[in-house]
Amino acid sequence: MRRSVATFPKRTEAELAQGLLASAGIAAWVVADDAGGAFPFAFSGGAQVLVEERDLEAAAKVLAGKTDQT
């Protein structure tokens, strides 16, 4: 099951977070009601970044800038 780890005002910000998670080895998906990026505004609550439930804690740490290496 996928769960939301973060919400961003724009798709581009969510995609940056998705890339950061990917670099940490965590698969993530961006979900936004913005017509595929055609309307990059927060019409419906922004863009969510989803991860598998088993990765939720690790993903939250990565996005917060907290890893075992720091």
C-alpha positions as CSV (number, residue, x, y, z in Angstrom):
1,M,0.0,0.0,0.0
2,R,1.3,3.5,-0.9
3,R,1.1,6.3,1.6
4,S,1.7,10.0,1.4
5,V,5.1,11.1,2.8
6,A,4.8,14.8,1.8
7,T,2.7,17.4,0.1
8,F,4.1,20.2,-2.0
9,P,2.4,23.3,-3.5
10,K,3.6,22.5,-7.0
11,R,4.3,19.3,-9.0
12,T,7.9,20.4,-9.7
13,E,8.7,20.5,-6.0
14,A,7.2,17.1,-5.5
15,E,9.2,15.8,-8.5
16,L,12.4,17.1,-6.8
17,A,11.5,15.2,-3.7
18,Q,10.8,12.1,-5.8
19,G,14.3,12.4,-7.2
20,L,15.9,12.8,-3.8
21,L,14.1,9.7,-2.6
22,A,15.2,7.8,-5.8
23,S,18.8,8.8,-5.1
24,A,18.4,7.2,-1.6
25,G,17.0,4.0,-3.2
26,I,13.4,4.7,-2.3
27,A,10.7,4.4,-5.0
28,A,8.2,7.2,-5.0
29,W,5.3,8.5,-7.1
30,V,3.9,12.0,-7.6
31,V,0.1,12.4,-7.5
32,A,-1.4,15.8,-8.4
33,D,-4.6,17.0,-9.9
34,D,-2.9,19.6,-12.2
35,A,-3.8,18.2,-15.6
36,G,-0.4,16.5,-15.9
37,G,1.5,19.6,-15.1
38,A,-0.4,21.8,-17.5
39,F,-1.7,23.8,-14.5
40,P,1.2,24.0,-12.1
41,F,-0.8,25.7,-9.4
42,A,-2.1,24.3,-6.1
43,F,-5.8,24.0,-7.2
44,S,-6.6,20.9,-5.2
45,G,-4.2,20.8,-2.3
46,G,-0.9,20.5,-4.1
47,A,1.1,17.5,-5.2
48,Q,1.6,14.5,-3.0
49,V,4.7,12.2,-2.9
50,L,3.7,8.6,-2.2
51,V,6.0,5.8,-1.1
52,E,5.4,2.2,-0.1
53,E,4.2,1.9,3.5
54,R,7.3,-0.1,4.4
55,D,9.5,2.9,3.2
56,L,7.5,5.6,4.9
57,E,9.8,6.2,7.9
58,A,13.0,6.1,5.8
59,A,11.5,8.5,3.2
60,A,10.4,11.0,5.9
61,K,14.0,11.0,7.2
62,V,15.4,11.5,3.8
63,L,13.1,14.4,3.1
64,A,13.9,15.9,6.5
65,G,17.6,15.7,5.7
66,K,18.2,13.1,8.4
67,T,20.0,10.0,7.4
68,D,22.1,7.4,9.2
69,Q,25.1,9.1,7.6
70,T,24.5,12.5,9.3
